[in-house]
Every structure is written in structure tokens, then in C-alpha cells.
Amino acid sequence: MKYTWATATHVGHVREQNEDAVAPEIDGTSSGPVVVAVADGMGGAAAGEVASRLALEAAIAGPPADTDTARRISDGNRAVLDAVLEDPSQAGMGTTMTLGVFDVAGTLHLGHVGDSRAYLFRNDELRRLTTDHTYVMELVARGQISIEDASTHPRRNLITRVVGMEDVAVDTDDVALEPGDRVLICSDGLTDMLDDESITEILRRETSVPGAAWALIEAANTAGGVDNTTVAIVAVHP
Ligand code: CA
């Protein structure tokens, strides 16, 4: 398989700092392996920015062919915990992490903690590959509210799993990719502003990888841009 990727991040219209982090920083093309990750930091002062950057750097380190995404994210977790030990004033900082290793055989190895998401766009249809680790998605899983109610629930941003906690549990999944697929990894700055239908429409319209990435950012900002928005798109070619 051959992969083409683009990443984009924007502070939005309300926040003063961008606490999201994304890798790779530079758009490119390769036959793999490629490590792609989005982290959305949280914490007082500049701590969110520190947490997302530290965790991301630790998680993407090492050989790109290493597909153990749970260990990668655990390394990110350890980096945040170590930083808090060194500087207790940053206690409470944490980050989401959604990370994919796109291997040479065409398998996406996913690891995921928090409410950043991975989507698969195949045959013009969008499918979620991750389940948000949020209070509202737990209610959905228990059948107490619908997925539509979850997107407008007042406590929809309450996260139940964070990188930077002791013993963080990482969700993992392997996805067999096909030529023509596009994978989107994004922070909640995108998905709070745009529902899945709006994201689908943009991906149908914007066939260029960087074009789609920046169109998604622009649409999130047009819809309010209340949070930092980060997207990574990877297109799969034969
Ligand atoms: Ca966010």
C-alpha cells in the first residue's frame, strides 16, 4: 500500500492557546509504516499544551514499524506522569491520544484513549473506528440515551479516560485497509462543531488530502471554532 497524509491544526476563534498536538508535522507520501497521532491536552495554565506534546513525542518515538499502539500510548502516559513528578504544579494535566500505525501490508493498528476520534471513510461513507471515553458514550452503551442525545448533552465533554492517569487502559483495534480508503483522526474541536453528516459531505467534496484537512478546519471555525481543531487524514492507494 501507499499512503498520502496531511495534518492540520488551528487554535480556533475562542481559545488563546492551541493545546492539541499532531504528528506527523509535515505532509507526505510513503509506502509505510507511518505513525499518525492526535493528542488533545487538558490542564491549568500551559499544562494541557505540555501534556499533549510530551505524550505525543513519547508515543511516536521508536521504530515506525512498532505496531504496539497500547505500549506507545503507555509510553506517552509515563512521560506525562514523570513530568508531574518533576513539577507537581502541573498535577492534573492530561491528554487524549488517538494513534494509528499504518503498516506496509495495509493494516491500520489503532490505539485510543479519550474523546479524539478515528474515522474510516470508505465508498463515500463515514464510519467511527473509536468509541469516545466519555460519560455520555457510557450512557449510550447502557442504552440510557441515544447517540444523537449524546452530541448535545450538557456533560458531553466529560472524559472518563485520560493519558496522564495511573494505569490507563488503551483501546486497540486492527483495521484492514483498502485502496481508496481515507482515515481521519481528529480532536473534539472538529466533532463538537460538525456532526458526522457534515464531515461526510466535506470528505465527499474535497478529494485532495490536504484540501480535505483544511476544509474540515475551516468548517469547524465557521461553525464557531470554540475549541482547538486538529485533523490528520491518511489516504490509501494501491
Ligand atoms: Ca479539545
py3Dmol code that shows the C-alpha trace and the ligand (Angstrom):
import py3Dmol

protein = """\
ATOM      1  CA  MET A   1       0.000   0.000   0.000  1.00  0.00           C
ATOM      2  CA  LYS A   2       0.961   3.587  -0.472  1.00  0.00           C
ATOM      3  CA  TYR A   3      -0.157   6.302   1.893  1.00  0.00           C
ATOM      4  CA  THR A   4      -0.574  10.030   1.422  1.00  0.00           C
ATOM      5  CA  TRP A   5      -1.207  12.114   4.513  1.00  0.00           C
ATOM      6  CA  ALA A   6      -1.868  15.661   5.602  1.00  0.00           C
ATOM      7  CA  THR A   7      -2.318  17.157   9.044  1.00  0.00           C
ATOM      8  CA  ALA A   8      -3.757  20.497  10.085  1.00  0.00           C
ATOM      9  CA  THR A   9      -4.343  22.242  13.394  1.00  0.00           C
ATOM     10  CA  HIS A  10      -5.879  25.594  14.329  1.00  0.00           C
ATOM     11  CA  VAL A  11      -6.357  27.414  17.630  1.00  0.00           C
ATOM     12  CA  GLY A  12      -9.962  28.369  16.721  1.00  0.00           C
ATOM     13  CA  HIS A  13     -11.773  31.623  17.490  1.00  0.00           C
ATOM     14  CA  VAL A  14     -12.133  31.447  21.287  1.00  0.00           C
ATOM     15  CA  ARG A  15      -9.133  29.785  22.934  1.00  0.00           C
ATOM     16  CA  GLU A  16      -5.866  31.642  23.355  1.00  0.00           C
ATOM     17  CA  GLN A  17      -3.640  28.577  23.178  1.00  0.00           C
ATOM     18  CA  ASN A  18      -3.614  25.502  20.992  1.00  0.00           C
ATOM     19  CA  GLU A  19      -3.390  22.546  23.395  1.00  0.00           C
ATOM     20  CA  ASP A  20      -3.701  19.972  20.596  1.00  0.00           C
ATOM     21  CA  ALA A  21      -0.672  18.178  19.157  1.00  0.00           C
ATOM     22  CA  VAL A  22      -0.444  16.224  15.921  1.00  0.00           C
ATOM     23  CA  ALA A  23       2.059  14.036  14.129  1.00  0.00           C
ATOM     24  CA  PRO A  24       3.458  13.976  11.510  1.00  0.00           C
ATOM     25  CA  GLU A  25       4.022  17.720  11.378  1.00  0.00           C
ATOM     26  CA  ILE A  26       4.804  17.593   7.674  1.00  0.00           C
ATOM     27  CA  ASP A  27       2.516  16.219   4.949  1.00  0.00           C
ATOM     28  CA  GLY A  28       3.942  13.355   2.907  1.00  0.00           C
ATOM     29  CA  THR A  29       3.714  10.129   0.972  1.00  0.00           C
ATOM     30  CA  SER A  30       5.222   6.727   1.754  1.00  0.00           C
ATOM     31  CA  SER A  31       4.592   3.008   1.458  1.00  0.00           C
ATOM     32  CA  GLY A  32       4.584   2.818   5.274  1.00  0.00           C
ATOM     33  CA  PRO A  33       4.922   2.314   8.084  1.00  0.00           C
ATOM     34  CA  VAL A  34       3.547   5.706   9.059  1.00  0.00           C
ATOM     35  CA  VAL A  35       2.698   6.759  12.632  1.00  0.00           C
ATOM     36  CA  VAL A  36      -0.105   9.310  12.871  1.00  0.00           C
ATOM     37  CA  ALA A  37      -1.399  10.684  16.164  1.00  0.00           C
ATOM     38  CA  VAL A  38      -3.643  13.387  17.581  1.00  0.00           C
ATOM     39  CA  ALA A  39      -3.471  14.447  21.245  1.00  0.00           C
ATOM     40  CA  ASP A  40      -5.781  16.988  22.928  1.00  0.00           C
ATOM     41  CA  GLY A  41      -4.320  18.276  26.158  1.00  0.00           C
ATOM     42  CA  MET A  42      -6.061  19.491  29.289  1.00  0.00           C
ATOM     43  CA  GLY A  43      -4.902  21.128  32.491  1.00  0.00           C
ATOM     44  CA  GLY A  44      -4.421  24.555  34.011  1.00  0.00           C
ATOM     45  CA  ALA A  45      -2.148  27.295  32.623  1.00  0.00           C
ATOM     46  CA  ALA A  46       0.034  25.822  29.887  1.00  0.00           C
ATOM     47  CA  ALA A  47      -0.199  22.286  31.278  1.00  0.00           C
ATOM     48  CA  GLY A  48      -2.539  20.990  28.569  1.00  0.00           C
ATOM     49  CA  GLU A  49      -0.112  22.030  25.882  1.00  0.00           C
ATOM     50  CA  VAL A  50       2.737  20.352  27.772  1.00  0.00           C
ATOM     51  CA  ALA A  51       0.802  17.120  28.317  1.00  0.00           C
ATOM     52  CA  SER A  52      -0.269  16.675  24.704  1.00  0.00           C
ATOM     53  CA  ARG A  53       3.200  17.420  23.341  1.00  0.00           C
ATOM     54  CA  LEU A  54       5.068  15.211  25.846  1.00  0.00           C
ATOM     55  CA  ALA A  55       2.694  12.287  25.386  1.00  0.00           C
ATOM     56  CA  LEU A  56       2.724  12.560  21.616  1.00  0.00           C
ATOM     57  CA  GLU A  57       6.505  12.732  21.395  1.00  0.00           C
ATOM     58  CA  ALA A  58       6.888   9.654  23.592  1.00  0.00           C
ATOM     59  CA  ALA A  59       4.201   7.716  21.729  1.00  0.00           C
ATOM     60  CA  ILE A  60       5.596   8.309  18.243  1.00  0.00           C
ATOM     61  CA  ALA A  61       9.212   7.628  19.299  1.00  0.00           C
ATOM     62  CA  GLY A  62      10.996   4.434  18.319  1.00  0.00           C
ATOM     63  CA  PRO A  63      10.830   2.459  15.081  1.00  0.00           C
ATOM     64  CA  PRO A  64       7.796   3.364  12.934  1.00  0.00           C
ATOM     65  CA  ALA A  65       7.219  -0.362  12.315  1.00  0.00           C
ATOM     66  CA  ASP A  66       6.409  -0.900  16.003  1.00  0.00           C
ATOM     67  CA  THR A  67       2.662  -1.594  15.880  1.00  0.00           C
ATOM     68  CA  ASP A  68       2.164  -1.999  19.629  1.00  0.00           C
ATOM     69  CA  THR A  69      -0.081   1.030  19.978  1.00  0.00           C
ATOM     70  CA  ALA A  70      -1.062   0.231  23.578  1.00  0.00           C
ATOM     71  CA  ARG A  71       2.597   0.340  24.588  1.00  0.00           C
ATOM     72  CA  ARG A  72       3.164   3.518  22.592  1.00  0.00           C
ATOM     73  CA  ILE A  73       0.315   5.265  24.415  1.00  0.00           C
ATOM     74  CA  SER A  74       1.518   3.829  27.751  1.00  0.00           C
ATOM     75  CA  ASP A  75       4.888   5.438  26.990  1.00  0.00           C
ATOM     76  CA  GLY A  76       3.023   8.717  26.490  1.00  0.00           C
ATOM     77  CA  ASN A  77       1.221   8.153  29.781  1.00  0.00           C
ATOM     78  CA  ARG A  78       4.518   7.548  31.563  1.00  0.00           C
ATOM     79  CA  ALA A  79       6.019  10.738  30.075  1.00  0.00           C
ATOM     80  CA  VAL A  80       3.150  12.832  31.471  1.00  0.00           C
ATOM     81  CA  LEU A  81       3.323  11.155  34.901  1.00  0.00           C
ATOM     82  CA  ASP A  82       7.108  11.699  35.039  1.00  0.00           C
ATOM     83  CA  ALA A  83       6.691  15.370  34.166  1.00  0.00           C
ATOM     84  CA  VAL A  84       4.177  15.801  37.021  1.00  0.00           C
ATOM     85  CA  LEU A  85       6.596  14.096  39.430  1.00  0.00           C
ATOM     86  CA  GLU A  86       9.256  16.611  38.436  1.00  0.00           C
ATOM     87  CA  ASP A  87       6.915  19.583  38.584  1.00  0.00           C
ATOM     88  CA  PRO A  88       3.975  18.932  40.929  1.00  0.00           C
ATOM     89  CA  SER A  89       2.445  22.295  39.963  1.00  0.00           C
ATOM     90  CA  GLN A  90       1.363  20.555  36.747  1.00  0.00           C
ATOM     91  CA  ALA A  91      -0.580  17.852  38.595  1.00  0.00           C
ATOM     92  CA  GLY A  92      -3.879  17.103  36.904  1.00  0.00           C
ATOM     93  CA  MET A  93      -2.639  17.655  33.374  1.00  0.00           C
ATOM     94  CA  GLY A  94      -3.516  15.020  30.849  1.00  0.00           C
ATOM     95  CA  THR A  95      -4.336  14.425  27.234  1.00  0.00           C
ATOM     96  CA  THR A  96      -6.340  12.331  24.854  1.00  0.00           C
ATOM     97  CA  MET A  97      -4.455  10.217  22.340  1.00  0.00           C
ATOM     98  CA  THR A  98      -5.657   8.562  19.172  1.00  0.00           C
ATOM     99  CA  LEU A  99      -2.768   6.955  17.337  1.00  0.00           C
ATOM    100  CA  GLY A 100      -2.538   4.852  14.195  1.00  0.00           C
ATOM    101  CA  VAL A 101       0.348   2.866  12.755  1.00  0.00           C
ATOM    102  CA  PHE A 102      -0.262   2.331   9.023  1.00  0.00           C
ATOM    103  CA  ASP A 103       1.876  -0.678   8.154  1.00  0.00           C
ATOM    104  CA  VAL A 104       3.370  -1.761   4.821  1.00  0.00           C
ATOM    105  CA  ALA A 105       0.798  -4.566   4.422  1.00  0.00           C
ATOM    106  CA  GLY A 106      -2.160  -2.179   4.595  1.00  0.00           C
ATOM    107  CA  THR A 107      -3.300  -2.686   8.171  1.00  0.00           C
ATOM    108  CA  LEU A 108      -4.110   0.216  10.433  1.00  0.00           C
ATOM    109  CA  HIS A 109      -3.140  -0.514  14.050  1.00  0.00           C
ATOM    110  CA  LEU A 110      -5.150   1.832  16.261  1.00  0.00           C
ATOM    111  CA  GLY A 111      -4.718   2.840  19.869  1.00  0.00           C
ATOM    112  CA  HIS A 112      -7.130   5.198  21.583  1.00  0.00           C
ATOM    113  CA  VAL A 113      -7.749   6.965  24.902  1.00  0.00           C
ATOM    114  CA  GLY A 114     -10.194   9.839  25.404  1.00  0.00           C
ATOM    115  CA  ASP A 115     -12.525  11.653  23.029  1.00  0.00           C
ATOM    116  CA  SER A 116     -10.383  12.327  19.991  1.00  0.00           C
ATOM    117  CA  ARG A 117     -11.693  10.071  17.220  1.00  0.00           C
ATOM    118  CA  ALA A 118     -10.635   7.924  14.295  1.00  0.00           C
ATOM    119  CA  TYR A 119     -12.997   7.509  11.347  1.00  0.00           C
ATOM    120  CA  LEU A 120     -12.845   5.350   8.224  1.00  0.00           C
ATOM    121  CA  PHE A 121     -14.163   6.970   5.036  1.00  0.00           C
ATOM    122  CA  ARG A 122     -14.826   4.159   2.548  1.00  0.00           C
ATOM    123  CA  ASN A 123     -17.073   4.166  -0.544  1.00  0.00           C
ATOM    124  CA  ASP A 124     -18.223   7.688   0.348  1.00  0.00           C
ATOM    125  CA  GLU A 125     -19.478   6.560   3.764  1.00  0.00           C
ATOM    126  CA  LEU A 126     -18.074   7.550   7.159  1.00  0.00           C
ATOM    127  CA  ARG A 127     -17.718   5.042   9.984  1.00  0.00           C
ATOM    128  CA  ARG A 128     -16.392   5.646  13.509  1.00  0.00           C
ATOM    129  CA  LEU A 129     -13.483   3.413  14.421  1.00  0.00           C
ATOM    130  CA  THR A 130     -13.257   4.578  18.031  1.00  0.00           C
ATOM    131  CA  THR A 131     -15.682   4.948  20.918  1.00  0.00           C
ATOM    132  CA  ASP A 132     -15.306   8.149  22.930  1.00  0.00           C
ATOM    133  CA  HIS A 133     -14.252   7.579  26.505  1.00  0.00           C
ATOM    134  CA  THR A 134     -16.853   9.969  27.807  1.00  0.00           C
ATOM    135  CA  TYR A 135     -19.627   9.916  30.351  1.00  0.00           C
ATOM    136  CA  VAL A 136     -22.252  10.349  27.618  1.00  0.00           C
ATOM    137  CA  MET A 137     -20.950   7.457  25.490  1.00  0.00           C
ATOM    138  CA  GLU A 138     -21.153   5.256  28.590  1.00  0.00           C
ATOM    139  CA  LEU A 139     -24.820   6.257  28.858  1.00  0.00           C
ATOM    140  CA  VAL A 140     -25.249   5.360  25.156  1.00  0.00           C
ATOM    141  CA  ALA A 141     -23.587   1.985  25.732  1.00  0.00           C
ATOM    142  CA  ARG A 142     -26.036   1.325  28.593  1.00  0.00           C
ATOM    143  CA  GLY A 143     -28.960   2.296  26.365  1.00  0.00           C
ATOM    144  CA  GLN A 144     -29.891   5.247  28.573  1.00  0.00           C
ATOM    145  CA  ILE A 145     -29.596   7.925  25.865  1.00  0.00           C
ATOM    146  CA  SER A 146     -29.307   7.878  22.061  1.00  0.00           C
ATOM    147  CA  ILE A 147     -26.160   8.734  20.126  1.00  0.00           C
ATOM    148  CA  GLU A 148     -27.977  11.884  18.892  1.00  0.00           C
ATOM    149  CA  ASP A 149     -28.686  12.934  22.504  1.00  0.00           C
ATOM    150  CA  ALA A 150     -25.000  12.380  23.300  1.00  0.00           C
ATOM    151  CA  SER A 151     -23.891  15.063  20.846  1.00  0.00           C
ATOM    152  CA  THR A 152     -25.980  17.759  22.582  1.00  0.00           C
ATOM    153  CA  HIS A 153     -25.805  16.528  26.188  1.00  0.00           C
ATOM    154  CA  PRO A 154     -24.584  19.257  28.609  1.00  0.00           C
ATOM    155  CA  ARG A 155     -21.929  16.901  30.010  1.00  0.00           C
ATOM    156  CA  ARG A 156     -20.743  15.619  26.605  1.00  0.00           C
ATOM    157  CA  ASN A 157     -17.161  16.814  27.193  1.00  0.00           C
ATOM    158  CA  LEU A 158     -16.697  14.896  30.443  1.00  0.00           C
ATOM    159  CA  ILE A 159     -13.890  12.434  29.691  1.00  0.00           C
ATOM    160  CA  THR A 160     -13.606   9.165  31.587  1.00  0.00           C
ATOM    161  CA  ARG A 161     -10.146   8.069  30.424  1.00  0.00           C
ATOM    162  CA  VAL A 162      -7.102  10.297  30.069  1.00  0.00           C
ATOM    163  CA  VAL A 163      -3.443   9.800  29.223  1.00  0.00           C
ATOM    164  CA  GLY A 164      -1.625  11.011  32.336  1.00  0.00           C
ATOM    165  CA  MET A 165      -3.517   8.800  34.812  1.00  0.00           C
ATOM    166  CA  GLU A 166      -2.018   5.793  36.563  1.00  0.00           C
ATOM    167  CA  ASP A 167      -2.711   2.551  34.665  1.00  0.00           C
ATOM    168  CA  VAL A 168      -4.555   3.989  31.709  1.00  0.00           C
ATOM    169  CA  ALA A 169      -6.480   1.379  29.695  1.00  0.00           C
ATOM    170  CA  VAL A 170      -5.866   1.706  25.946  1.00  0.00           C
ATOM    171  CA  ASP A 171      -8.447   0.554  23.381  1.00  0.00           C
ATOM    172  CA  THR A 172      -6.785  -1.120  20.396  1.00  0.00           C
ATOM    173  CA  ASP A 173      -8.092  -2.287  17.056  1.00  0.00           C
ATOM    174  CA  ASP A 174      -6.686  -3.520  13.747  1.00  0.00           C
ATOM    175  CA  VAL A 175      -8.386  -2.404  10.544  1.00  0.00           C
ATOM    176  CA  ALA A 176      -7.666  -3.959   7.116  1.00  0.00           C
ATOM    177  CA  LEU A 177      -7.426  -1.012   4.727  1.00  0.00           C
ATOM    178  CA  GLU A 178      -8.399  -0.958   1.061  1.00  0.00           C
ATOM    179  CA  PRO A 179      -7.229   1.295  -1.763  1.00  0.00           C
ATOM    180  CA  GLY A 180      -9.444   4.364  -1.871  1.00  0.00           C
ATOM    181  CA  ASP A 181      -9.942   4.455   1.898  1.00  0.00           C
ATOM    182  CA  ARG A 182      -9.284   7.595   3.846  1.00  0.00           C
ATOM    183  CA  VAL A 183      -8.721   7.580   7.598  1.00  0.00           C
ATOM    184  CA  LEU A 184      -9.492  10.705   9.618  1.00  0.00           C
ATOM    185  CA  ILE A 185      -8.100  11.214  13.123  1.00  0.00           C
ATOM    186  CA  CYS A 186      -9.325  14.370  14.852  1.00  0.00           C
ATOM    187  CA  SER A 187      -9.760  16.223  18.121  1.00  0.00           C
ATOM    188  CA  ASP A 188     -13.176  17.077  19.564  1.00  0.00           C
ATOM    189  CA  GLY A 189     -12.782  20.643  18.303  1.00  0.00           C
ATOM    190  CA  LEU A 190     -13.892  19.173  14.973  1.00  0.00           C
ATOM    191  CA  THR A 191     -16.597  16.804  16.161  1.00  0.00           C
ATOM    192  CA  ASP A 192     -18.191  19.250  18.623  1.00  0.00           C
ATOM    193  CA  MET A 193     -18.663  21.695  15.745  1.00  0.00           C
ATOM    194  CA  LEU A 194     -19.549  19.266  12.923  1.00  0.00           C
ATOM    195  CA  ASP A 195     -21.776  16.211  13.001  1.00  0.00           C
ATOM    196  CA  ASP A 196     -20.843  13.065  11.094  1.00  0.00           C
ATOM    197  CA  GLU A 197     -23.024  14.060   8.099  1.00  0.00           C
ATOM    198  CA  SER A 198     -21.239  17.377   7.722  1.00  0.00           C
ATOM    199  CA  ILE A 199     -17.845  15.658   7.904  1.00  0.00           C
ATOM    200  CA  THR A 200     -19.033  13.122   5.305  1.00  0.00           C
ATOM    201  CA  GLU A 201     -20.124  15.890   2.923  1.00  0.00           C
ATOM    202  CA  ILE A 202     -16.757  17.608   3.154  1.00  0.00           C
ATOM    203  CA  LEU A 203     -14.837  14.375   2.547  1.00  0.00           C
ATOM    204  CA  ARG A 204     -17.031  13.608  -0.488  1.00  0.00           C
ATOM    205  CA  ARG A 205     -16.422  17.065  -1.929  1.00  0.00           C
ATOM    206  CA  GLU A 206     -12.713  17.503  -1.121  1.00  0.00           C
ATOM    207  CA  THR A 207     -10.810  14.680  -2.754  1.00  0.00           C
ATOM    208  CA  SER A 208      -7.358  16.178  -2.148  1.00  0.00           C
ATOM    209  CA  VAL A 209      -5.907  15.071   1.193  1.00  0.00           C
ATOM    210  CA  PRO A 210      -4.608  18.481   2.338  1.00  0.00           C
ATOM    211  CA  GLY A 211      -7.679  20.126   0.761  1.00  0.00           C
ATOM    212  CA  ALA A 212      -9.961  17.991   2.916  1.00  0.00           C
ATOM    213  CA  ALA A 213      -7.894  18.576   6.046  1.00  0.00           C
ATOM    214  CA  TRP A 214      -8.071  22.338   5.733  1.00  0.00           C
ATOM    215  CA  ALA A 215     -11.715  22.316   4.616  1.00  0.00           C
ATOM    216  CA  LEU A 216     -12.606  20.484   7.846  1.00  0.00           C
ATOM    217  CA  ILE A 217     -10.696  23.051   9.937  1.00  0.00           C
ATOM    218  CA  GLU A 218     -12.369  25.910   8.087  1.00  0.00           C
ATOM    219  CA  ALA A 219     -15.818  24.388   8.560  1.00  0.00           C
ATOM    220  CA  ALA A 220     -15.221  23.920  12.317  1.00  0.00           C
ATOM    221  CA  ASN A 221     -14.137  27.547  12.591  1.00  0.00           C
ATOM    222  CA  THR A 222     -17.091  28.761  10.531  1.00  0.00           C
ATOM    223  CA  ALA A 223     -19.382  26.821  12.875  1.00  0.00           C
ATOM    224  CA  GLY A 224     -17.924  28.701  15.855  1.00  0.00           C
ATOM    225  CA  GLY A 225     -14.376  27.467  16.363  1.00  0.00           C
ATOM    226  CA  VAL A 226     -14.947  27.277  20.115  1.00  0.00           C
ATOM    227  CA  ASP A 227     -12.066  24.852  20.647  1.00  0.00           C
ATOM    228  CA  ASN A 228      -8.744  23.986  19.049  1.00  0.00           C
ATOM    229  CA  THR A 229      -9.326  21.838  15.970  1.00  0.00           C
ATOM    230  CA  THR A 230      -6.882  19.234  14.724  1.00  0.00           C
ATOM    231  CA  VAL A 231      -7.213  16.737  11.886  1.00  0.00           C
ATOM    232  CA  ALA A 232      -4.981  14.132  10.293  1.00  0.00           C
ATOM    233  CA  ILE A 233      -6.085  12.454   7.067  1.00  0.00           C
ATOM    234  CA  VAL A 234      -4.384   9.426   5.542  1.00  0.00           C
ATOM    235  CA  ALA A 235      -5.397   8.261   2.057  1.00  0.00           C
ATOM    236  CA  VAL A 236      -4.704   4.676   0.973  1.00  0.00           C
ATOM    237  CA  HIS A 237      -3.505   3.932  -2.574  1.00  0.00           C
ATOM    238  CA  PRO A 238      -2.764   0.609  -4.266  1.00  0.00           C
TER     239      PRO A 238
END
"""
ligand_1 = """\
1
CA
Ca -10.464 19.788 22.675
"""
view = py3Dmol.view(width=600, height=400)
view.addModel(protein, "pdb")
view.setStyle({"model": 0}, {"cartoon": {"style": "trace"}})
view.addModel(ligand_1, "xyz")
view.setStyle({"model": 1}, {"stick": {}})
view.zoomTo()
view.show()
